Amino acid sequence: MRRLSTACLFAIPLSLFAANLARAETLLHLGETATITVAPDELEASLRAEVVSPSAAEAQSRVNAAVQDALDRARQVAGVTVATGGYGVWKMGPTSQDRAERWQASQTLHLTSHDGAKLLSLVGDLQQKGLAVSNLGWRLSREAQRTAHQQATKTALAALRGRIDEAAGLLDLRFDHFKDVRLDSAPPQPGPVMRGMAMPMASPAAATPPSAAPEDVPVSATAEADAVLLPR
């Protein structure tokens, strides 16, 4: 009976010590967002072949021929990636001046390249063939977007650690360890909105290729953390 009482007397101070130690910890929650700007490395152009004909079959046939010719030309230019987009054929309503039946066909062509000069020259050639440029502009490729996001994450983490040390100093505490760290997920993929311009149909006589000046693109990353601070 006496031994049990002695053990209980020792257990009480130990439990109080553990409780005081837990209360001595200060949990600090902070977040930091960093934004860097990087030069875009990929030029993208969207062109459109459009034809109006008396019949749907003729409109479709002419658009198919125009797009096939554009594909053949694009595939001959090294470093240019080409893909076809939306395709449509529809009947146009009559006008007060012309009651004849008319059909319009249209298809989109997408071109991308890291070599801006080559792509702009190709776009100029396709404009002379009657294709309209709907979008033209620079953007970050997927790889460049990923690399930039990694750099922004490093910057955010460094700034976060600096803020934690600063806060600990103001509180007369010291940083001990991170209890939890949260980073934003994978970088956003390059979107369809490009930094560039929309251009109307060029006349077949146009000889000067279009221009597109690159503009730095902002890339952001966020880091949040729960940091444990202890007395000095």
Phi and psi restraints in degrees (value plus and minus 20) as a CYANA .aco file:
   2 ARG   PHI     -86.8   -46.8
   2 ARG   PSI     -59.5   -19.5
   3 ARG   PHI     -83.7   -43.7
   3 ARG   PSI     -60.1   -20.1
   4 LEU   PHI     -83.1   -43.1
   4 LEU   PSI     -60.4   -20.4
   5 SER   PHI     -84.0   -44.0
   5 SER   PSI     -62.3   -22.3
   6 THR   PHI     -82.4   -42.4
   6 THR   PSI     -61.5   -21.5
   7 ALA   PHI     -83.2   -43.2
   7 ALA   PSI     -59.7   -19.7
   8 CYS   PHI     -85.5   -45.5
   8 CYS   PSI     -57.2   -17.2
   9 LEU   PHI     -83.5   -43.5
   9 LEU   PSI     -58.0   -18.0
  10 PHE   PHI     -92.8   -52.8
  10 PHE   PSI     -52.9   -12.9
  11 ALA   PHI     -89.1   -49.1
  11 ALA   PSI     -54.8   -14.8
  12 ILE   PHI     -84.7   -44.7
  12 ILE   PSI     -69.6   -29.6
  13 PRO   PHI     -81.7   -41.7
  13 PRO   PSI     -57.3   -17.3
  14 LEU   PHI     -83.5   -43.5
  14 LEU   PSI     -62.1   -22.1
  15 SER   PHI     -86.6   -46.6
  15 SER   PSI     -58.0   -18.0
  16 LEU   PHI     -85.6   -45.6
  16 LEU   PSI     -58.2   -18.2
  17 PHE   PHI     -82.3   -42.3
  17 PHE   PSI     -63.5   -23.5
  18 ALA   PHI     -84.8   -44.8
  18 ALA   PSI     -60.4   -20.4
  19 ALA   PHI     -84.9   -44.9
  19 ALA   PSI     -62.6   -22.6
  20 ASN   PHI     -83.9   -43.9
  20 ASN   PSI     -57.9   -17.9
  21 LEU   PHI     -84.6   -44.6
  21 LEU   PSI     -61.1   -21.1
  22 ALA   PHI     -83.9   -43.9
  22 ALA   PSI     -59.8   -19.8
  23 ARG   PHI     -89.4   -49.4
  23 ARG   PSI     -42.8    -2.8
  24 ALA   PHI     -92.3   -52.3
  24 ALA   PSI     -41.8    -1.8
  25 GLU   PHI     -94.2   -54.2
  25 GLU   PSI     118.7   158.7
  26 THR   PHI    -137.5   -97.5
  26 THR   PSI     105.9   145.9
  27 LEU   PHI    -117.5   -77.5
  27 LEU   PSI     100.6   140.6
  28 LEU   PHI    -131.9   -91.9
  28 LEU   PSI     104.4   144.4
  29 HIS   PHI    -129.4   -89.4
  29 HIS   PSI     103.0   143.0
  30 LEU   PHI    -158.8  -118.8
  30 LEU   PSI     135.4   175.4
  31 GLY   PHI    -156.0  -116.0
  31 GLY   PSI     131.3   171.3
  32 GLU   PHI    -163.8  -123.8
  32 GLU   PSI     114.7   154.7
  33 THR   PHI    -136.7   -96.7
  33 THR   PSI     110.7   150.7
  34 ALA   PHI    -138.1   -98.1
  34 ALA   PSI     120.4   160.4
  35 THR   PHI    -146.5  -106.5
  35 THR   PSI     107.7   147.7
  36 ILE   PHI    -138.6   -98.6
  36 ILE   PSI     137.7   177.7
  37 THR   PHI    -136.0   -96.0
  37 THR   PSI     115.4   155.4
  38 VAL   PHI    -152.9  -112.9
  38 VAL   PSI     132.6   172.6
  39 ALA   PHI     -96.2   -56.2
  39 ALA   PSI     114.3   154.3
  40 PRO   PHI     -85.9   -45.9
  40 PRO   PSI     130.2   170.2
  41 ASP   PHI    -142.9  -102.9
  41 ASP   PSI     -15.0    25.0
  42 GLU   PHI    -158.3  -118.3
  42 GLU   PSI     108.6   148.6
  43 LEU   PHI    -121.2   -81.2
  43 LEU   PSI     113.6   153.6
  44 GLU   PHI    -146.7  -106.7
  44 GLU   PSI     120.1   160.1
  45 ALA   PHI    -151.6  -111.6
  45 ALA   PSI     120.1   160.1
  46 SER   PHI    -137.9   -97.9
  46 SER   PSI     102.6   142.6
  47 LEU   PHI    -138.4   -98.4
  47 LEU   PSI     141.1   181.1
  48 ARG   PHI    -157.0  -117.0
  48 ARG   PSI     109.7   149.7
  49 ALA   PHI    -120.1   -80.1
  49 ALA   PSI     103.3   143.3
  50 GLU   PHI    -150.5  -110.5
  50 GLU   PSI     117.4   157.4
  51 VAL   PHI    -160.3  -120.3
  51 VAL   PSI     118.7   158.7
  52 VAL   PHI    -136.8   -96.8
  52 VAL   PSI     105.7   145.7
  53 SER   PHI    -159.7  -119.7
  53 SER   PSI     144.4   184.4
  54 PRO   PHI     -86.1   -46.1
  54 PRO   PSI     -43.1    -3.1
  55 SER   PHI    -150.9  -110.9
  55 SER   PSI     135.8   175.8
  56 ALA   PHI     -84.7   -44.7
  56 ALA   PSI     -60.1   -20.1
  57 ALA   PHI     -82.6   -42.6
  57 ALA   PSI     -62.0   -22.0
  58 GLU   PHI     -88.1   -48.1
  58 GLU   PSI     -62.0   -22.0
  59 ALA   PHI     -81.4   -41.4
  59 ALA   PSI     -63.7   -23.7
  60 GLN   PHI     -86.1   -46.1
  60 GLN   PSI     -61.7   -21.7
  61 SER   PHI     -83.3   -43.3
  61 SER   PSI     -61.1   -21.1
  62 ARG   PHI     -89.9   -49.9
  62 ARG   PSI     -58.4   -18.4
  63 VAL   PHI     -86.7   -46.7
  63 VAL   PSI     -61.9   -21.9
  64 ASN   PHI     -78.7   -38.7
  64 ASN   PSI     -62.0   -22.0
  65 ALA   PHI     -86.5   -46.5
  65 ALA   PSI     -61.0   -21.0
  66 ALA   PHI     -85.0   -45.0
  66 ALA   PSI     -62.8   -22.8
  67 VAL   PHI     -88.6   -48.6
  67 VAL   PSI     -60.8   -20.8
  68 GLN   PHI     -83.0   -43.0
  68 GLN   PSI     -60.2   -20.2
  69 ASP   PHI     -83.4   -43.4
  69 ASP   PSI     -61.6   -21.6
  70 ALA   PHI     -85.0   -45.0
  70 ALA   PSI     -60.3   -20.3
  71 LEU   PHI     -82.1   -42.1
  71 LEU   PSI     -63.7   -23.7
  72 ASP   PHI     -81.9   -41.9
  72 ASP   PSI     -61.3   -21.3
  73 ARG   PHI     -87.4   -47.4
  73 ARG   PSI     -62.8   -22.8
  74 ALA   PHI     -85.9   -45.9
  74 ALA   PSI     -57.8   -17.8
  75 ARG   PHI     -90.6   -50.6
  75 ARG   PSI     -33.7     6.3
  76 GLN   PHI    -105.6   -65.6
  76 GLN   PSI     -29.4    10.6
  77 VAL   PHI    -117.2   -77.2
  77 VAL   PSI      95.1   135.1
  78 ALA   PHI     -83.4   -43.4
  78 ALA   PSI     118.3   158.3
  79 GLY   PHI      65.2   105.2
  79 GLY   PSI     -16.4    23.6
  80 VAL   PHI    -126.8   -86.8
  80 VAL   PSI     108.0   148.0
  81 THR   PHI    -120.3   -80.3
  81 THR   PSI     112.9   152.9
  82 VAL   PHI    -147.5  -107.5
  82 VAL   PSI     122.8   162.8
  83 ALA   PHI    -171.0  -131.0
  83 ALA   PSI     128.3   168.3
  84 THR   PHI    -110.2   -70.2
  84 THR   PSI     132.6   172.6
  85 GLY   PHI    -138.9   -98.9
  85 GLY   PSI    -163.3  -123.3
  86 GLY   PHI     -79.8   -39.8
  86 GLY   PSI     126.7   166.7
  87 TYR   PHI    -153.6  -113.6
  87 TYR   PSI     114.4   154.4
  88 GLY   PHI    -171.9  -131.9
  88 GLY   PSI     128.8   168.8
  89 VAL   PHI    -155.3  -115.3
  89 VAL   PSI     107.1   147.1
  90 TRP   PHI    -167.6  -127.6
  90 TRP   PSI     137.0   177.0
  91 LYS   PHI    -106.5   -66.5
  91 LYS   PSI     114.8   154.8
  92 MET   PHI    -116.5   -76.5
  92 MET   PSI     122.0   162.0
  93 GLY   PHI     -92.0   -52.0
  93 GLY   PSI     132.6   172.6
  94 PRO   PHI     -89.6   -49.6
  94 PRO   PSI     136.1   176.1
  95 THR   PHI    -133.0   -93.0
  95 THR   PSI     149.4   189.4
  96 SER   PHI     -86.0   -46.0
  96 SER   PSI     -45.8    -5.8
  97 GLN   PHI    -110.0   -70.0
  97 GLN   PSI     -45.3    -5.3
  98 ASP   PHI    -158.2  -118.2
  98 ASP   PSI      92.7   132.7
  99 ARG   PHI    -115.5   -75.5
  99 ARG   PSI     -16.7    23.3
 100 ALA   PHI     -91.7   -51.7
 100 ALA   PSI     131.3   171.3
 101 GLU   PHI     -92.3   -52.3
 101 GLU   PSI     114.1   154.1
 102 ARG   PHI    -155.9  -115.9
 102 ARG   PSI     127.1   167.1
 103 TRP   PHI    -147.6  -107.6
 103 TRP   PSI     122.5   162.5
 104 GLN   PHI    -140.3  -100.3
 104 GLN   PSI     114.7   154.7
 105 ALA   PHI    -142.3  -102.3
 105 ALA   PSI     126.7   166.7
 106 SER   PHI    -170.9  -130.9
 106 SER   PSI     124.0   164.0
 107 GLN   PHI    -166.4  -126.4
 107 GLN   PSI     125.5   165.5
 108 THR   PHI    -121.6   -81.6
 108 THR   PSI     126.7   166.7
 109 LEU   PHI    -146.0  -106.0
 109 LEU   PSI     109.9   149.9
 110 HIS   PHI    -131.2   -91.2
 110 HIS   PSI     110.2   150.2
 111 LEU   PHI    -144.9  -104.9
 111 LEU   PSI     116.6   156.6
 112 THR   PHI    -157.1  -117.1
 112 THR   PSI     129.5   169.5
 113 SER   PHI    -185.7  -145.7
 113 SER   PSI     130.9   170.9
 114 HIS   PHI    -103.4   -63.4
 114 HIS   PSI     -34.9     5.1
 115 ASP   PHI    -118.6   -78.6
 115 ASP   PSI      77.5   117.5
 116 GLY   PHI     -82.9   -42.9
 116 GLY   PSI     -60.0   -20.0
 117 ALA   PHI     -81.8   -41.8
 117 ALA   PSI     -63.3   -23.3
 118 LYS   PHI     -85.3   -45.3
 118 LYS   PSI     -63.0   -23.0
 119 LEU   PHI     -87.9   -47.9
 119 LEU   PSI     -60.7   -20.7
 120 LEU   PHI     -84.0   -44.0
 120 LEU   PSI     -58.3   -18.3
 121 SER   PHI     -84.3   -44.3
 121 SER   PSI     -62.0   -22.0
 122 LEU   PHI     -84.0   -44.0
 122 LEU   PSI     -62.4   -22.4
 123 VAL   PHI     -80.9   -40.9
 123 VAL   PSI     -61.0   -21.0
 124 GLY   PHI     -80.8   -40.8
 124 GLY   PSI     -61.0   -21.0
 125 ASP   PHI     -82.8   -42.8
 125 ASP   PSI     -62.8   -22.8
 126 LEU   PHI     -90.5   -50.5
 126 LEU   PSI     -50.9   -10.9
 127 GLN   PHI     -82.4   -42.4
 127 GLN   PSI     -60.7   -20.7
 128 GLN   PHI     -85.1   -45.1
 128 GLN   PSI     -42.1    -2.1
 129 LYS   PHI    -104.4   -64.4
 129 LYS   PSI     -20.6    19.4
 130 GLY   PHI      82.6   122.6
 130 GLY   PSI     -17.8    22.2
 131 LEU   PHI    -100.5   -60.5
 131 LEU   PSI     124.4   164.4
 132 ALA   PHI    -116.3   -76.3
 132 ALA   PSI     121.3   161.3
 133 VAL   PHI    -116.0   -76.0
 133 VAL   PSI      96.6   136.6
 134 SER   PHI    -115.2   -75.2
 134 SER   PSI     -51.3   -11.3
 135 ASN   PHI    -166.2  -126.2
 135 ASN   PSI     121.7   161.7
 136 LEU   PHI    -172.6  -132.6
 136 LEU   PSI     102.3   142.3
 137 GLY   PHI    -199.4  -159.4
 137 GLY   PSI     146.6   186.6
 138 TRP   PHI    -110.3   -70.3
 138 TRP   PSI     132.2   172.2
 139 ARG   PHI    -174.5  -134.5
 139 ARG   PSI     154.5   194.5
 140 LEU   PHI    -107.1   -67.1
 140 LEU   PSI     115.7   155.7
 141 SER   PHI     -91.7   -51.7
 141 SER   PSI     148.5   188.5
 142 ARG   PHI     -79.9   -39.9
 142 ARG   PSI     -62.6   -22.6
 143 GLU   PHI     -86.5   -46.5
 143 GLU   PSI     -63.3   -23.3
 144 ALA   PHI     -85.3   -45.3
 144 ALA   PSI     -57.4   -17.4
 145 GLN   PHI     -83.2   -43.2
 145 GLN   PSI     -62.4   -22.4
 146 ARG   PHI     -85.6   -45.6
 146 ARG   PSI     -64.1   -24.1
 147 THR   PHI     -83.3   -43.3
 147 THR   PSI     -63.2   -23.2
 148 ALA   PHI     -84.9   -44.9
 148 ALA   PSI     -58.6   -18.6
 149 HIS   PHI     -85.5   -45.5
 149 HIS   PSI     -58.5   -18.5
 150 GLN   PHI     -82.4   -42.4
 150 GLN   PSI     -61.6   -21.6
 151 GLN   PHI     -86.3   -46.3
 151 GLN   PSI     -60.3   -20.3
 152 ALA   PHI     -84.6   -44.6
 152 ALA   PSI     -56.4   -16.4
 153 THR   PHI     -84.0   -44.0
 153 THR   PSI     -64.0   -24.0
 154 LYS   PHI     -80.1   -40.1
 154 LYS   PSI     -61.4   -21.4
 155 THR   PHI     -85.0   -45.0
 155 THR   PSI     -61.4   -21.4
 156 ALA   PHI     -84.7   -44.7
 156 ALA   PSI     -61.1   -21.1
 157 LEU   PHI     -85.6   -45.6
 157 LEU   PSI     -61.7   -21.7
 158 ALA   PHI     -83.9   -43.9
 158 ALA   PSI     -62.4   -22.4
 159 ALA   PHI     -86.5   -46.5
 159 ALA   PSI     -57.6   -17.6
 160 LEU   PHI     -83.2   -43.2
 160 LEU   PSI     -64.9   -24.9
 161 ARG   PHI     -83.9   -43.9
 161 ARG   PSI     -57.6   -17.6
 162 GLY   PHI     -83.9   -43.9
 162 GLY   PSI     -59.4   -19.4
 163 ARG   PHI     -88.1   -48.1
 163 ARG   PSI     -56.1   -16.1
 164 ILE   PHI     -84.8   -44.8
 164 ILE   PSI     -66.5   -26.5
 165 ASP   PHI     -82.3   -42.3
 165 ASP   PSI     -58.5   -18.5
 166 GLU   PHI     -85.3   -45.3
 166 GLU   PSI     -64.7   -24.7
 167 ALA   PHI     -84.6   -44.6
 167 ALA   PSI     -60.8   -20.8
 168 ALA   PHI     -80.7   -40.7
 168 ALA   PSI     -61.2   -21.2
 169 GLY   PHI     -84.3   -44.3
 169 GLY   PSI     -60.6   -20.6
 170 LEU   PHI     -85.6   -45.6
 170 LEU   PSI     -49.8    -9.8
 171 LEU   PHI    -110.7   -70.7
 171 LEU   PSI     -16.7    23.3
 172 ASP   PHI      38.3    78.3
 172 ASP   PSI      21.5    61.5
 173 LEU   PHI    -144.7  -104.7
 173 LEU   PSI     159.2   199.2
 174 ARG   PHI    -153.0  -113.0
 174 ARG   PSI     126.5   166.5
 175 PHE   PHI     -91.4   -51.4
 175 PHE   PSI     114.0   154.0
 176 ASP   PHI    -130.4   -90.4
 176 ASP   PSI     -75.1   -35.1
 177 HIS   PHI    -184.6  -144.6
 177 HIS   PSI     145.8   185.8
 178 PHE   PHI    -108.5   -68.5
 178 PHE   PSI     111.2   151.2
 179 LYS   PHI    -108.4   -68.4
 179 LYS   PSI     -52.8   -12.8
 180 ASP   PHI    -177.9  -137.9
 180 ASP   PSI     119.2   159.2
 181 VAL   PHI    -151.6  -111.6
 181 VAL   PSI     112.9   152.9
 182 ARG   PHI    -146.6  -106.6
 182 ARG   PSI     107.0   147.0
 183 LEU   PHI    -134.5   -94.5
 183 LEU   PSI     129.9   169.9
 184 ASP   PHI     -86.3   -46.3
 184 ASP   PSI     138.1   178.1
 185 SER   PHI     -90.8   -50.8
 185 SER   PSI    -182.8  -142.8
 186 ALA   PHI     -75.5   -35.5
 186 ALA   PSI     131.9   171.9
 187 PRO   PHI     -82.4   -42.4
 187 PRO   PSI     129.4   169.4
 188 PRO   PHI     -83.0   -43.0
 188 PRO   PSI     122.6   162.6
 189 GLN   PHI     -96.3   -56.3
 189 GLN   PSI     133.4   173.4
 190 PRO   PHI     -75.7   -35.7
 190 PRO   PSI     108.6   148.6
 191 GLY   PHI    -106.9   -66.9
 191 GLY   PSI     152.3   192.3
 192 PRO   PHI     -95.0   -55.0
 192 PRO   PSI     -37.4     2.6
 193 VAL   PHI    -102.0   -62.0
 193 VAL   PSI     100.9   140.9
 194 MET   PHI    -128.0   -88.0
 194 MET   PSI     132.5   172.5
 195 ARG   PHI    -102.8   -62.8
 195 ARG   PSI      77.8   117.8
 196 GLY   PHI    -193.3  -153.3
 196 GLY   PSI    -157.2  -117.2
 197 MET   PHI    -167.0  -127.0
 197 MET   PSI     139.0   179.0
 198 ALA   PHI    -121.6   -81.6
 198 ALA   PSI     118.1   158.1
 199 MET   PHI    -149.3  -109.3
 199 MET   PSI     119.0   159.0
 200 PRO   PHI     -96.0   -56.0
 200 PRO   PSI     156.9   196.9
 201 MET   PHI     -79.1   -39.1
 201 MET   PSI     110.8   150.8
 202 ALA   PHI    -110.2   -70.2
 202 ALA   PSI     128.9   168.9
 203 SER   PHI     -94.9   -54.9
 203 SER   PSI     130.0   170.0
 204 PRO   PHI     -77.9   -37.9
 204 PRO   PSI     -40.8    -0.8
 205 ALA   PHI    -102.5   -62.5
 205 ALA   PSI     -30.4     9.6
 206 ALA   PHI     -81.1   -41.1
 206 ALA   PSI     114.1   154.1
 207 ALA   PHI    -138.1   -98.1
 207 ALA   PSI     -39.7     0.3
 208 THR   PHI    -109.7   -69.7
 208 THR   PSI     104.5   144.5
 209 PRO   PHI     -84.2   -44.2
 209 PRO   PSI     133.4   173.4
 210 PRO   PHI     -88.5   -48.5
 210 PRO   PSI     146.4   186.4
 211 SER   PHI    -141.7  -101.7
 211 SER   PSI     134.1   174.1
 212 ALA   PHI    -170.5  -130.5
 212 ALA   PSI      88.9   128.9
 213 ALA   PHI    -107.0   -67.0
 213 ALA   PSI     107.0   147.0
 214 PRO   PHI     -90.5   -50.5
 214 PRO   PSI     127.5   167.5
 215 GLU   PHI    -150.4  -110.4
 215 GLU   PSI     115.2   155.2
 216 ASP   PHI     -75.7   -35.7
 216 ASP   PSI     123.4   163.4
 217 VAL   PHI    -130.6   -90.6
 217 VAL   PSI     109.7   149.7
 218 PRO   PHI     -99.1   -59.1
 218 PRO   PSI     117.9   157.9
 219 VAL   PHI    -149.7  -109.7
 219 VAL   PSI     108.1   148.1
 220 SER   PHI    -137.2   -97.2
 220 SER   PSI     134.6   174.6
 221 ALA   PHI    -166.6  -126.6
 221 ALA   PSI     127.6   167.6
 222 THR   PHI    -143.9  -103.9
 222 THR   PSI     118.5   158.5
 223 ALA   PHI    -148.9  -108.9
 223 ALA   PSI     112.9   152.9
 224 GLU   PHI    -146.9  -106.9
 224 GLU   PSI     129.5   169.5
 225 ALA   PHI    -172.6  -132.6
 225 ALA   PSI     130.1   170.1
 226 ASP   PHI    -124.9   -84.9
 226 ASP   PSI      93.4   133.4
 227 ALA   PHI    -128.1   -88.1
 227 ALA   PSI     116.3   156.3
 228 VAL   PHI    -112.9   -72.9
 228 VAL   PSI     104.3   144.3
 229 LEU   PHI    -131.3   -91.3
 229 LEU   PSI     122.9   162.9
 230 LEU   PHI    -145.7  -105.7
 230 LEU   PSI     139.8   179.8
 231 PRO   PHI     -79.6   -39.6
 231 PRO   PSI     130.3   170.3
